[in-house]
Amino acid sequence: MIFRALTADGDWKFGAGRSNYARGDAATFLNVATTLKTFLGECFYNPAVGQDWFSLINERNKDIVTLAIKAAISGCVGVTRVREIEYTYSASRSLVIKYYLDTLYTTNNIGTVTI
């Protein structure tokens, strides 16, 4: 799998030839991060796409939120199994999603996305 690399700000990386692309697990994790940000309405190139995550996170049933996040990650190319999802929502309105998953390349990986 090949995926366009992202800058520290989350924008697509350009201008460095082949180093603009991630491969293997790095590509899978970029795909998951981008998918979660899109799913949660934080897609920089199309902010109208995605779930209203304020409504989702305010859901009282934590299982519903976890299942929604798990479904978004499970649909990513390269992900073979989502082992566990943890999330925290702070008073400063930031969301941190920590996930444990298996990919086509390795098992029991940990990733984090902050929105």
C-alpha positions as CSV (number, residue, x, y, z in Angstrom):
1,M,0.0,0.0,0.0
2,I,1.2,3.5,-0.8
3,F,-0.3,6.7,0.7
4,R,0.6,10.3,0.3
5,A,2.5,11.5,3.4
6,L,1.2,14.3,5.5
7,T,3.0,17.3,7.0
8,A,3.0,18.0,10.7
9,D,0.0,20.2,10.2
10,G,-1.9,17.4,8.5
11,D,-1.7,18.7,4.9
12,W,-0.6,16.6,2.0
13,K,3.2,16.7,1.5
14,F,4.5,17.8,-1.9
15,G,7.9,18.7,-3.4
16,A,10.1,15.8,-2.3
17,G,9.5,13.2,-5.0
18,R,9.1,9.6,-3.7
19,S,9.6,10.7,-0.1
20,N,6.2,12.3,-0.3
21,Y,4.7,8.8,0.0
22,A,4.4,6.4,2.8
23,R,4.5,2.6,2.4
24,G,3.5,-0.4,4.5
25,D,2.4,0.2,8.1
26,A,3.1,3.9,7.8
27,A,0.7,4.1,4.9
28,T,-1.9,2.2,6.8
29,F,-1.7,4.5,9.8
30,L,-1.9,7.6,7.6
31,N,-4.9,6.1,6.0
32,V,-6.6,5.4,9.4
33,A,-5.7,8.9,10.7
34,T,-7.1,10.5,7.5
35,T,-10.2,8.3,7.6
36,L,-10.9,9.2,11.2
37,K,-10.5,12.9,10.6
38,T,-12.8,12.7,7.6
39,F,-15.3,10.6,9.5
40,L,-15.3,13.2,12.3
41,G,-15.7,16.2,10.0
42,E,-12.1,17.4,10.2
43,C,-11.1,16.9,6.5
44,F,-9.1,19.9,5.5
45,Y,-10.1,19.7,1.8
46,N,-13.8,19.0,2.4
47,P,-15.0,20.1,5.9
48,A,-18.7,19.4,5.0
49,V,-18.0,15.6,4.9
50,G,-18.2,13.4,7.9
51,Q,-20.0,12.8,11.2
52,D,-20.9,15.6,13.6
53,W,-18.5,14.4,16.2
54,F,-19.7,16.8,18.9
55,S,-23.1,15.0,18.8
56,L,-21.4,11.6,18.5
57,I,-19.1,12.1,21.5
58,N,-21.9,13.5,23.6
59,E,-23.7,10.2,23.2
60,R,-24.3,8.8,26.6
61,N,-23.7,5.2,25.5
62,K,-20.0,4.8,25.1
63,D,-20.4,1.5,23.2
64,I,-22.2,3.3,20.4
65,V,-19.3,5.7,20.0
66,T,-16.7,2.9,20.2
67,L,-18.6,0.9,17.5
68,A,-18.8,3.9,15.2
69,I,-15.1,4.6,15.5
70,K,-14.3,0.9,15.1
71,A,-16.4,0.7,11.9
72,A,-14.6,3.7,10.4
73,I,-11.2,2.1,11.1
74,S,-12.2,-1.4,10.0
75,G,-13.0,0.0,6.6
76,C,-9.5,1.2,6.0
77,V,-7.3,-0.6,3.4
78,G,-4.6,-2.5,5.2
79,V,-6.4,-3.0,8.5
80,T,-7.1,-6.7,9.2
81,R,-8.4,-6.4,12.8
82,V,-9.3,-3.7,15.3
83,R,-8.3,-5.0,18.7
84,E,-9.4,-2.1,21.0
85,I,-10.5,1.5,20.9
86,E,-10.0,4.1,23.6
87,Y,-11.0,7.7,23.4
88,T,-11.0,10.8,25.7
89,Y,-12.9,14.0,25.2
90,S,-11.6,17.0,27.1
91,A,-13.2,20.1,28.3
92,S,-11.1,22.0,25.8
93,R,-13.1,20.2,23.1
94,S,-10.3,18.0,21.8
95,L,-10.8,14.4,21.1
96,V,-8.0,11.8,21.4
97,I,-8.6,8.4,19.9
98,K,-6.1,5.6,20.7
99,Y,-6.5,2.4,18.8
100,Y,-4.8,-1.0,18.7
101,L,-5.0,-2.9,15.4
102,D,-3.5,-5.5,13.2
103,T,-2.4,-4.7,9.7
104,L,-1.4,-6.6,6.6
105,Y,2.2,-6.1,7.7
106,T,2.3,-6.4,11.5
107,T,0.2,-7.2,14.5
108,N,-0.8,-5.3,17.7
109,N,0.1,-1.8,16.5
110,I,-0.9,1.3,18.5
111,G,-2.0,4.5,16.9
112,T,-3.3,7.8,18.1
113,V,-5.3,10.6,16.4
114,T,-6.0,14.0,18.1
115,I,-8.7,16.2,16.8
